Amino acid sequence: MIKRLEIENYGCIRHAELKPTPMHAFVGPSDVGKSTVLKAIDALSRFINADAQRERDARAPMIPRKARDTLTLTVEFAGSLGFNVGFAPRSQTLESYVRESMQGEWLGYRHITPDFSWASEEPAAIGHFVTEIRQRLHVGFVALERAGLIADSPVRRAGAPVMFGADGRGLAWVYEQLLHREGDAFDQITQRMRKRFPWMGGVEVSSVSSSAKTLVMRTLDGQRIPAEHVGEGFLRMLAWEALRYADRPRVLLVESPEAGLSPGLVVEAMAILRELTVDKERPTQVLIATRSPLVLAELGAPEVTLVTRDPSEGTRVAALAEHPDYALRMQSLPRGSRGLDLCDGVMAAATGNTVRTRV
């Protein structure tokens, strides 16, 4: 689990230090840097798992193309194992270091050019540290989109991880794998979906061709409805349900889990995500970017960080755990009203008086 993250000069963030819990939300108005926090974690993961050809082909560069200042990303895990990446614009190189403990020294790992045209070899002496960091920084993005959820799913090679893409692409293939797995995962999902959507008779995986699958929903009266004609909330809940049984990463980065869902379904989606964090066999840390009070209502104060953006100083962060008086007042509000002020970038008391407008 990531226990500390420090970001310097990455995107709109000049400097931020965060201490995420097993389930944690970064909340604030639009365009303040919530997603940038998630992208910084993804960049660390991409670097420790760097493959030159894959990075050259990547649509999003690991380091922002307009980076002019020295950039530093540092992550620490339980047990104080650490990983650091720095980018020096003058030398145009990415340098990385690993550390075994808080008392230990940072040990040089690799030097790589941003375009991955050149990279130094991995030092054998710290290989065991690097292997452990790779496992802990196994990161996956989830930012579901309707276009991805309804897209035909290419059939993947045998042994491929059972997990859909960031936007939901591949969901039909995931369900085909669950259908043929030992156990009753597919039946359990079907039963829970029927409770949420009483019109539903079942879910089918249909072959579009020899190399692609698609989802078809069956109604109680026997009609078969293709995925593109099914409501977005239904498709999104299918994706959240699949996460219970998928080959999940160690750290799951989630963009707007509330999108496309009614208030009641937001509660259920958040309950699923929380289950992932306490799975005894495969615990997953869940880090969320959101601007929804419905999401915040499902979290405790230690699980929330307010993100704002100052015109001159860039992104700022404030952990709610550092403001116990405000957190106590927030809990006294009706459930649906909690966090409305945070979504607008301020901390306001139950009386409406501003407690903290700048962080």
Secondary structure, DSSP 8 states (H G I E B T S, - for coil): -EEEEEEEEETTEEEEEE---SEEEEE-STTSSHHHHHHHHHHHHHHHT--HHHHHH-SS-SS-TT--S-EEEEEEETTS-EEEEEEETTTTEEEEEEESSTTS--EEEEEE-TTSS-B----GGGHHHHHHHHHHT-EEEE---HHHHHS-EE---TT------TTSTTHHHHHHHHHHSSSSHHHHHHHHHHHH-TTEEEEEEEEEETTEEEEEEEETTS-EEEGGGS-HHHHHHHHHHHHTTS---SEEEEE-TTTT--HHHHHHHHHHHHHHHT-SSS--EEEEEE--HHHHTTS-GGGEEEEEEETTTEEEEEEGGG-HHHHHHHHTS-GGGTTHHHHTT-EE-TTS-EEES--
